[in-house]
Structures are given as structure tokens and as C-alpha cells.
Amino acid sequence: MHAPTETTVHTHEATGTHVVTRFAPSPTGYLHIGGARTALFNWLYARKAGGKYLLRIEDTDRERSTDAAVQAILDGLAWLGLEADGPPLFQFARADRHREAAESLVASGKAFRCYLSQDEEAARKEAARAQGLAFRSPWRNPDHGTPPQGASFVTRLRAPSENEFIRVQDKVQGVVTTAGREIDDFILLRSDQTPTYMLAVVVDDHDMGVTHVIRGDDHLTNAARQTALINAFGWQVPTYAHIPLIHGDDGKKLSKRHGALGVEEYRDMGYLPEAMRAYLLRLGWSKGDLDIVSTEEALELFDLEGLGKSPSRLDFAKMGSVNAHFMRLADDHRLVALLREHAARAGKPEIAQSDHDLAIAMAHLKDRAKTLPELYDQFGFILAARPLPRDEKVQKTLSQEALGRIARLHPILAALADWHHTEIKATLDKFAAAEGIGFGKIGPPLRAALTGGLPAPDLAIALELLGRDESLARLGDVM
């Protein structure tokens, strides 16, 4: 019995190494929020290090991979501002290179051709499982016998010996040690000579020069097997960082009912890309007591040491507050353009007001909303067409006494020289004093006449934003 041996893993953290990260989604559906977070972490790490961030489309599942899904991934990354440094690499197109790599291992004795039938393989796997061992093919032994004439075969890695250990230093999980007996003689090339995922990933990462693999911890079990394969090739092992998955607010694995939606759906729900980046960043990464970290700040602060070991939880309330923060900071004219896009996407009537007028209103209204749909609702009183509909509650507010006051106020407002909310407020206060009433008597009916009960800011500001002509016309409608 030989003493256990340990495989030394040389990672890419040598001084001066140029950092290359990659995001490698499968095009079998939309770009979901977990994938977007993985892309963000890879993008940030490469950007901060002055390296490269690459995109690989792992489209080897030909039945489920679609062009539409590829486009959805590209569109999602573009919306988030996470475009790769160069065109995407498509894994399926590299099958010849993968086969060539596998054959080189056969030639060097690190891989072998296995002629076991499916029944023989199943029986041996069951026997190995009963002993707590990984599957080993008898064909790994060079003198096992002569291959059957014309029999099909698969190509397998000659796995590490049972008394060998593979030790990987993971930036999130710490030291991960795997015994050789836990790694099977896994398949590199199927019987039809198509490469497996495990082979393709290792070869592509090497050929792309990937130095850091940042991915979900559902791939953690792959790290030891891929390291064994990398060692067989004699290549350098990348630095691994396996990040915990995102869970729902109930602590369970994220699903559609929790909000595991495509990135484009978050766009349509009215979130800003910079807000999504900031929110995704806090799902698994932290720095001191910082709460909201902008992309600009993250490019200075991001590191792998800040990645947490515990699963994070998707919280729509927090996502909304983060989005509200970035809407307050956003350029007003940009928000106007986004508001028009939202209206068109949601099938709303075309917005007739000018960009100039909308931008002026935006400065007053954007603080009152967390998403673009909410912002559109805040603009509702401006966008509403005359005559405004009046429900029973609004109609009740417009009593005969109130309408009389509005009739007396109308010419005073019409004569106002400067249509600015400070002047309007002073005029309204002066009018209330002249009428011998508190502002609470004139405010509600005036608001009802101007907005039809729709949400609106301070009354003087609402009058300014509506403009003199529209305000006087709306008051005239109820008089």
C-alpha cells in the first residue's frame, strides 16, 4: 500500500499574470438573474485588474440550444453594460479541437479507449458504488486485452489513483480536497466521438487563456474532476471562485415563482441597468458596511475576498430601494427617453408633451417613484387628457362652495405674471387669507380639479408643471 500522494495545483496567481475571466452560459433559455450576477463578477474582476472578460456560448446541447436564446443572452448582457472583450466563442464549433486534445491524452497514456458495453459499465459502476469507490474501467489497464473487432468505444480520462488527493484552493470555499477514489474514469469523447462538457470546458478555458474561473458553487463538484483533467494535459489550473447560488426570500432554491426571470423582464419591470448591477453586486459580495456600491466604485473596490460563503436571498423590496436611489441620480433627459420607451413597450398612448417639458417635470417627480412604471404613474396627472374623468370621491370634493372659490381664484391665477411654483404658492396663500379660510379648504378641491384624483406633488408645483394654459383650462372645465 503506497502512502497517499497529493497533487500540487499551480494556479494563475503568479505575479504579473494577465487576468482573463469568462462567462459561459448555455443558450437554452433567457439570461437569468444568477447568470447575470456571474457575468458581473467576472466583468468587474477583469476590469479592475486591467485584464480581459470573455464570453463563451456553451451550445453543445444541440437539441435545446437556440439562436433566440443566444440573442437573449447577448441582449441581456448589452442592457447590463457587460459586453465582452471580443466576439463570443461558440463551443460546438470547436469540436474538432476538443477531439484533437482528447486524442493527445490517449497518445500520452493519460486517457484510454474503453470498450465496455452499457450493461458491463452499469454493473461495474454499481459494484464500485457499493464499495464507496468511483467507477474504474478495466480498459484503463494497458494489458487488459485486445479490443473486440469493430466494437464501439468511448474515450475516458485515466483518473488519479485511489490513494491520490487533489487539493484546490478556492477563493470562496477555501481549501477543497478530493480523494482520487471519488473521481471516476469519466468520458471525454462519446462513442460518436462528440466531446463531453467536461472536456470542452477545460480545453476552451486553456485555449482562451482563462486565469480565473468565477462561477456558481453548483459547479464546485466539477472543480476536482476538471483539475484532474488539466493536470493530465500538463496545463496550469485557473484560480477558482465558486459563489453560492441565489435563493428566494423563503431560503429555497431560486425558481420562477421567486423572480428567477430573464434580465429583459427586469428591464420591462422598470429597473435601470446601473441599479441592477448594484443590486446584483450585493447578492454575494460586500465591502465593510457599504450598502449601495455604484459600478464606478465597484471597479475600484471589487475583490474575490469580499465574496460570501452563504447563499444570498432575492429581495424585491431592496431591489426597489436600490433602483429608487439610482433613479434619483439619473439624468432627467435620459429618464424622459426611458419613460417614452416604457410607454411604448407597455402599449400606453404616445406621450404628446415635449422632452423639454417632461425633463422639467422629471426633476420634481423622479424622487416619488422606485421603477419606471411607478414614474409613469407619477406623470399621469400631466399626461391625462381633458376633460379629466371624475369619480364619486372627486366629485364630492368639488362642492358648490368649492367651485365658487375656484371661480374667484381663476382670474387671479390668470393674471399671475410669473408662473413659478414659489409665486403660485404665495398667490394661493394670499387668496386663502382673503377668503378667510385655511388652505385645507381650497387645496383639496383645487387638486381634484387639476388632477382628477391622480397622484401629484405639492399643489403649487403641480400647477407649474401643468403650465398656465392647461391649469386654467382644467379649472375652467369644472367651473
Secondary structure, 3 states (H helix, E strand, C coil): CCCCEEECCCCCCCCCCCCEEEECCCCCCCCEHHHHHHHHHHHHHHHHHCCEEEEEECCCCCCCCCHHHHHHHHHHHHHHCCCCCCCCEEHHHHHHHHHHHHHHHHHHCCEEEECCCHHHHHHHHHHHHHCCCCCCCHHHCCCCCCCCCCCCCEEEECCCCCCEEEEEEECCCEEEEEEHHHCCCCEEECCCCCECHHHHHHHHHHHCCCCEEEEEHHHHHHHHHHHHHHHHHCCCCCEEEEECCEECCCCCECCCCCCCCEHHHHHHCCCCHHHHHHHHHHCCECCCCCCCCCHHHHHHHCCHHHECCCCEECCHHHHHHHHHHHHHHCCHHHHHHHHHHHHHHCCCCCCCCCHHHHHHHHHHHHHHCCCHHHHHHHCHHHHCCCCCCCCHHHHHHCCHHHHHHHHHHHHHHHCCCCCCHHHHHHHHHHHHHHHCCCHHHHHHHHHHHHHCCCCCCCHHHHHHHHCHHHHHHHHHHHC
